């Protein structure tokens, strides 16, 4: 009897479940967004103003003791990921 129903019944469309997004896709997308935001402690990419602030800091009185140093104005990304993968 079950074989008969399995072979002869048409597919059933349930409107309740057709509007619900697939959870695996949502979870993967949210995981990607969270990982991307957590990879940079500043929570955003750097922009021109960040670079200009670094240059002004080095050119001003605050940069007096910086001699032959490499500064990375990357929002703290080198603290989280110090070595290249």
C-alpha positions, 0 to 999 in steps of 0.5 A, spaced: 500 500 500 505 504 501 509 503 495 502 505 491 502 511 494 509 513 493 509 511 486 502 514 484 501 521 488 503 527 485 508 532 489 505 536 494 506 543 495 506 546 502 505 554 502 508 554 509 515 551 507 516 554 501 517 561 504 522 559 509 529 560 506 534 554 507 537 554 513 544 552 511 545 557 506 543 562 511 547 559 516 553 559 511 552 567 509 551 569 516 558 565 518 561 568 512 559 575 514 561 574 522 568 571 520 569 577 515 567 582 521 571 579 526 577 578 522 578 586 522 578 589 529 576 595 527 570 592 524 571 596 517 576 597 512 581 602 512 580 609 508 583 615 505 582 618 512 586 613 516 592 613 511 592 621 512 591 621 519 597 616 519 602 620 515 600 627 519 601 623 526 608 621 523 610 628 520 607 631 527 610 632 534 608 625 535 612 621 530 619 624 533 621 617 536 619 613 530 626 612 526 626 606 520 619 603 523 614 600 519 607 602 521 601 598 518 595 602 519 590 596 518 585 597 523 589 592 527 589 586 522 596 584 523 594 583 531 589 578 529 593 575 523 600 576 524 602 571 519 600 570 512 596 564 511 
